[in-house]
Amino acid sequence: MKLWQVQGKDLQEINREALNDEQRLEDWVAKDPSILGIDVLLVGRQVTTANRGRIDLLAIDSEANLVVLELKRDKTPREIVAQALDYASWVNDLSYEQIETIAKDFTGKPLPQAFSDHYGLSIPHTVNGSHSIVILASELDDSLT
């Protein structure tokens, strides 16, 4: 996919550059998750799973479903899908109390308050009824697509 920028009355293609540091990408998303193009509330960063994996960023959407955000600075090999599925499996089994602990540690607020502050709504009765995975990378490996 090409990226473009407006220059006066014209469009100019933007050259791609390799991202040399995954931490920079994580910092950018943590600072402003709207760059993902989805409205999510970040509730965790570098969340350690039961099998010692680390979820880059964990978020919750407006329906109180968890969103696993896996960030890669370069191409994404097929193994990334397996890693993300492993994280999603762990997330699927999280209790409300575990989610609240993760969220409070990250946001400094109880989950219902953080949710209300972000979405302007009360948190739904069902939390984590479903979940999704977002893999953010500069390029998708052909085997992944």
C-alpha positions, 0 to 999 in steps of 0.5 A, spaced: 500 500 500 502 506 498 502 512 502 501 519 500 501 526 503 498 533 500 503 538 498 499 544 496 494 542 490 498 535 489 499 528 492 506 526 493 508 519 495 511 518 501 517 513 501 517 507 506 523 507 511 524 501 515 522 502 523 529 500 526 526 500 533 520 496 535 520 500 542 519 506 538 512 503 535 510 501 542 511 508 545 507 511 539 501 507 540 501 507 547 501 515 547 496 515 542 492 509 540 488 512 535 493 511 530 491 504 530 484 507 526 480 503 532 477 506 538 480 502 544 482 504 551 489 501 553 489 497 559 496 494 559 503 494 556 508 488 556 503 484 560 506 477 562 502 471 560 502 465 564 507 462 559 512 468 560 510 471 553 509 478 553 503 482 550 505 488 547 499 492 548 492 490 551 486 494 550 479 494 551 474 496 546 467 500 547 463 493 548 468 491 554 472 486 549 479 485 550 484 487 544 491 484 544 495 488 540 502 485 537 507 490 534 512 488 529 517 493 526 518 489 520 515 483 516 511 479 520 513 471 519 507 466 520 510 465 527 507 471 529 500 469 528 501 463 533 504 467 538 498 472 537 493 466 538 497 464 544 496 470 547 489 471 545 488 464 548 491 466 555 486 473 554 480 469 553 481 466 560 482 472 564 477 473 570 474 480 571 478 481 577 485 479 573 483 484 568 481 490 573 488 489 576 492 489 569 488 495 568 489 499 574 496 497 574 497 501 567 491 506 568 492 508 575 484 507 575 479 502 577 477 499 570 470 502 570 472 509 571 478 508 566 472 505 561 467 511 563 473 516 562 474 514 555 468 512 552 463 516 556 459 510 558 458 505 564 462 499 563 457 493 560 456 487 565 459 482 560 467 484 560 471 480 555 465 476 552 469 476 546 476 478 544 480 480 538 487 480 535 491 486 532 498 485 529 501 492 527 507 491 522 510 495 517 509 489 512 506 483 512 509 477 510 506 473 504 506 467 508 502 470 513 496 473 508 
